[in-house]
Amino acid sequence: MKRILFVTGALAYMLALGIEAAHAQANLNDAIRNAATRLADQSAARMAELAGIHGNAPVAVVAIDADTIRMSDHIIGGMISAFLGRQIPIVERAQLQQVFAEQDLQMYGRFDDRMAASIAGGAGAHFIVMGSFQRIGGSYDFRVRIIDVNTHFITGTYETRVQDSALIRDLIGADFTASQRWGTVALNLVPGLGSFVIMGDTFGGVLQLVAGGAGVGLLVFGLSQGITYQTYNVFFNKYEDHTDTTALICVIAGAALLVGQTVFNIVRSHTYTQPAARTASVVDPSAWNLAILPGRGGVARVSLSHTLRF
């Protein structure tokens, strides 16, 4: 009996670990939908209470701290869609933009919960959603929270690890394909060319240009001078071989620089990641324009538009 209980307990523990591992490696879009669902469920009672008092309890998705505006927009757009799917009213984005302008605030900056609540409250929101999406190791840490604007209490949280994917790399724009990396290695036979042309890596390109150019120059100079030379010894009536120390040092130094540039080329070409173009802490209200006009019986009309940036 004890053995059966032990085996059953072990299997249950392994199943729990498997579920946890699967949860820790969620798909991006699934994680976004799950986040909105979890936040809505955790805040349902408070939403119902405020809706009973005010007629509705709009939510404003204010800030998602991500590497790029595109990633931030994608997460916010997904959460908005999920909230709408649960018939939760969303604050019009143009109203958020107006509050930003009235308070003379920058669109892209870091805000604490109270400031964000003040901004969203001025736009008519009763709840705000804030969060972050940051790379940790080989996956991404996705965290969001929903905050009651009136009390400043956090009414719900959600956290998961999201596995890397082609979609994430496209949204972040921070990776190169294998062919691009090997193409960079090949073009860098002309020192720095591949780094400049393919990767836009100014630091790596300049470093290789300097090291490779100096290496070639020293090598050519040393070989042109000749490492060895002969002199005629009249006393012994014979020619004697001598080493040109300067030329030898130039050849050795030039070869060392070229070897170093080659090693740096291979390592840099396979590890360099394209830096994020912009940092998105606060959502760009001008990207999404979402208007939900609540009536006494609920949502009367929805208007949604999006501005695509290149």
SVG drawing of the C-alpha trace seen along z (x, -y; Angstrom):
<svg xmlns="http://www.w3.org/2000/svg" viewBox="-30 -71 121 73">
<polyline fill="none" stroke="black" stroke-width="0.4" points="0.0,0.0 2.8,-2.4 4.6,-1.6 1.4,-2.4 1.0,-5.7 4.7,-6.5 4.4,-5.7 1.2,-7.7 2.8,-10.7 5.8,-10.5 3.7,-10.5 1.6,-13.4 4.8,-15.4 6.2,-14.6 2.9,-15.7 3.0,-18.9 6.6,-19.6 5.5,-18.9 2.6,-21.3 4.9,-24.0 7.5,-23.4 4.8,-23.8 3.5,-26.9 7.0,-28.3 7.4,-28.0 4.2,-29.6 3.6,-30.8 3.5,-34.6 0.0,-35.0 -1.3,-32.4 0.4,-34.1 -1.2,-37.5 -4.7,-35.9 -4.1,-34.0 -2.9,-37.3 -6.0,-39.2 -8.2,-36.3 -6.4,-35.9 -6.5,-39.7 -10.2,-39.9 -11.0,-36.9 -9.1,-38.2 -10.7,-41.6 -14.2,-40.5 -15.8,-41.2 -14.3,-44.7 -15.3,-45.4 -18.9,-44.3 -19.0,-46.5 -17.8,-49.6 -20.0,-48.8 -23.0,-48.8 -22.0,-52.2 -20.9,-54.0 -22.6,-51.9 -19.4,-50.5 -15.7,-49.9 -13.5,-50.8 -9.9,-49.4 -6.9,-51.3 -3.9,-49.3 -1.3,-52.0 2.2,-50.6 4.1,-47.6 7.9,-47.9 9.4,-46.0 12.5,-46.3 10.6,-47.8 7.4,-49.7 6.3,-46.9 6.5,-44.4 4.7,-46.7 2.0,-47.4 1.5,-43.7 1.1,-42.8 -1.3,-45.7 -3.3,-44.9 -3.7,-41.3 -4.8,-42.2 -7.3,-44.7 -8.8,-42.1 -9.0,-39.6 -10.7,-42.1 -13.2,-43.0 -13.9,-39.3 -15.0,-39.3 -17.2,-42.4 -14.9,-44.6 -15.0,-48.2 -11.7,-49.8 -10.8,-53.5 -10.5,-55.4 -6.9,-55.7 -7.4,-59.3 -8.5,-60.2 -5.2,-58.9 -3.3,-60.9 -5.2,-64.0 -4.4,-63.5 -0.7,-63.0 -0.8,-66.3 -2.6,-68.2 -0.1,-67.1 2.8,-67.8 4.2,-64.2 6.4,-62.2 4.8,-59.2 7.8,-57.1 9.1,-57.0 8.8,-55.1 5.8,-55.7 5.1,-54.4 1.7,-53.0 0.2,-56.1 1.2,-58.3 -0.2,-55.9 -3.4,-55.6 -3.7,-59.4 -3.2,-59.6 -5.7,-56.8 -8.2,-58.1 -8.2,-61.4 -9.2,-59.6 -12.1,-57.9 -10.6,-54.5 -11.3,-52.6 -8.6,-50.0 -5.1,-50.2 -2.9,-47.4 0.9,-47.7 3.6,-45.2 6.9,-44.2 8.3,-41.8 12.1,-41.2 14.5,-38.7 16.1,-36.4 18.4,-33.8 16.9,-31.8 13.3,-32.9 11.3,-35.9 9.8,-37.0 6.2,-38.4 4.6,-40.1 1.4,-42.2 -0.7,-43.6 -4.1,-45.3 -4.5,-48.2 -7.7,-49.8 -7.4,-53.5 -9.5,-54.6 -7.7,-52.6 -4.3,-52.1 -4.5,-48.5 -3.3,-45.7 -6.3,-43.5 -4.7,-40.9 -1.3,-39.8 0.0,-37.3 3.5,-36.1 4.9,-33.5 8.0,-32.6 7.5,-32.8 9.6,-30.7 11.6,-32.4 10.0,-32.3 10.1,-33.7 7.3,-36.1 9.2,-37.5 12.4,-37.9 10.4,-39.7 8.7,-42.0 12.0,-42.8 14.2,-42.7 17.2,-41.6 18.4,-38.6 20.1,-37.5 19.7,-34.4 22.5,-31.8 23.1,-32.8 23.4,-36.4 26.0,-35.5 28.1,-33.3 27.8,-36.0 29.2,-38.5 32.1,-36.2 32.8,-35.8 32.6,-39.5 34.8,-40.4 37.7,-38.8 37.8,-42.4 38.1,-43.7 34.9,-45.2 32.9,-45.0 30.4,-42.4 29.9,-44.0 29.1,-47.3 27.0,-46.0 25.0,-43.1 24.8,-43.7 25.2,-47.5 27.8,-46.8 29.8,-50.0 32.0,-49.0 32.8,-45.6 33.4,-46.9 35.7,-49.7 37.7,-47.4 38.2,-44.9 39.0,-47.6 41.7,-49.0 43.1,-45.6 42.9,-44.0 44.2,-47.0 47.1,-47.4 47.9,-43.7 48.0,-43.7 50.1,-46.9 52.7,-45.5 52.8,-42.2 53.4,-43.7 56.0,-46.1 57.9,-43.4 58.0,-41.1 58.9,-43.8 61.9,-44.7 63.0,-41.2 63.4,-39.3 66.9,-38.2 69.8,-39.8 73.4,-39.0 76.6,-40.9 80.0,-40.0 82.7,-39.4 86.0,-40.4 88.1,-38.9 86.5,-35.4 85.9,-35.9 82.2,-34.7 78.7,-35.9 76.9,-36.0 73.1,-35.8 71.5,-38.4 68.0,-38.9 66.3,-42.2 64.8,-42.6 62.4,-45.4 61.1,-43.5 60.6,-40.3 58.7,-42.2 56.5,-43.8 55.7,-40.4 55.0,-38.8 52.8,-41.7 50.9,-41.8 50.2,-38.1 49.1,-38.3 46.7,-41.2 45.2,-39.2 44.7,-36.1 43.1,-38.2 40.8,-39.9 39.8,-36.5 38.9,-35.1 37.1,-38.3 35.2,-38.1 33.9,-34.6 32.9,-35.2 31.4,-38.7 29.5,-37.6 27.8,-34.7 27.1,-36.5 26.2,-40.1 22.5,-41.0 21.0,-44.0 20.2,-46.7 16.6,-47.7 15.6,-50.6 13.4,-52.2 12.5,-51.4 8.7,-51.2 7.7,-51.8 4.5,-53.5 2.2,-52.5 1.9,-54.8 -1.7,-56.1 -1.4,-57.2 -0.8,-53.7 -4.2,-52.3 -7.3,-54.4 -10.0,-52.5 -13.3,-54.0 -15.9,-52.2 -19.0,-54.3 -21.0,-52.7 -24.7,-53.2 -27.1,-52.4 -27.5,-48.9 -23.8,-48.3 -21.5,-48.9 -23.3,-50.8 -20.6,-51.2 -17.0,-50.2 -14.5,-51.9 -11.0,-50.5 -8.2,-51.7 -4.4,-51.2 -1.6,-53.1 1.2,-50.9 4.7,-52.4 7.7,-51.4"/>
</svg>
